[in-house]
């Protein structure tokens, strides 16, 4: 059995390859958007819309980075801005219909890719992987 250090190095290498593949897939879907931008759109859907400061906090990014990303999304017609009902000085960001279609297409492509890669895996292996990923992502 490999040492803990070797195992952690393997995990790091494999997660880096996973992230690289995700960035490449994002660029293939829409060459003007990054994986971060897709993630922001997805978070807007999950949260029912959010403020730019919420995005900055969620993704641990500075406000200027979020501002550039949301400006790009807006120029592409992928988000809309609504007045924040709790603070009329603020704005709630939501995906536009076009943004929702793009996210749906991305979801379907990712799902198909996972199904292809995992087609030979047994159901109990898939359940274990899902559990490990939940556990890993829950750790802060």
N, C-alpha and C positions, 0 to 999 in steps of 0.2 A: 504494500500500500504506500502511495506517495506521501511525503511529509505534508504537514499543514501549509507550509510556505509554498511548496510546489503546487498544491491544490488551489490556494488563493491566487497564485500567479496565473494558473489555467483559467480560473473564473474571470479574472480581470481581462485576460486576452480574449476570451469568448464573448464577454459582454461588450468589449470594444468592437469586435467584429459585428455583433448584433446591431450596435448603434450605427456603425458605418453603413451597414446594409439598409437600415431605416432611413438614413440621410439620402442615400442613393435612390431609394424608392420614392421619397418625397420629391426629389428633383425630377424624377421621371414623370411624375403626375402633373406637376406644374413647375417649370424651370425657374420661375421668378419667386418661388416660395421655399423657405427652409423648413426643416423639421420643427424648429422652434415655432415658426408661424403656424404650421398645422396644429401643433400642440396648443397654441393659444386659441385657435378657432375651436378646437375640440373642447377646451376648458370653458369657453363661452357657452357652448351647447350644454355641457354638464351642469353649469351653474345657473343656467337660464338667463345669461347675460351678466356682465360684470364691469367694473370700472377699471381703467388702466392701472390704478394703484393696486387693485386686487390681483391683476396679472403679474405685476412686479413682485408682489409678496409671494404669490403662489410659485412662481418660477425662479424666485431669488435673483431677479434681474434689476438693474437700475432703471429709473424712470425714463431716461433718455433712450435706452435700448428698446423699451416697450413702446415708447412714442414713435420711434422709427419703424418698428414692426407693424404697429397698428396703422400708421400713415400709409405704408405699402399695401396693407390689406384693404384699406379704404380706397386707394387709387385704383386697385384692381376690381373694385365693386364687390368685395367679399364680406365686408362688414357694414353695418349701419350704426349710427349713434342716435340714442334717444336721451331725452332729459331724464336725469335721475329723480324719481318721484320723492326720494327722501332728502335730496339736496339739489335744488334746481340749478346750482352752479356747476354740478358735476354731470357726467354723461355715462350712460350705460352702453357698453359695446355688445353687439349681437351679430352673429353671422347673417348675411343677407340670404335671399333664396339661392342665389348663385353660390354663396359660400357653403350653404347646407348641401347643395348638390355635389360640390367638390368634396366635402367631407364624406358624403355617402359613397361616392366613387372610391375614395381613398380607403374607406372601411372595407368595401367589397374586395378591393385588390389585396389589402393586407390579409383579410380572412382567407381568400383563395390561396395566397402564398403560404400561410400557416397550415392550411389543410394539406397542401402539397407536401410541405416539409415534414408534417407529422402523420402522414397517411399510414405509415407502417408501425406507428407507436401503439402499444396496447392502451386501453382505456385507463387502467390503473397507473401507468406511467404518466399519462397526460394529467391525471388528477394530482399526482405527486409533484409534477413540474409546476402546475398552477398553484398548488399550496406553497411550494418553495418560493415562487415569485411573489405571491402575496406577502409572505413572511419577510422576504428581503425588502420589498418596497414599504412595508409598514415600519421597519426599523429606521429611526432617525439618527 
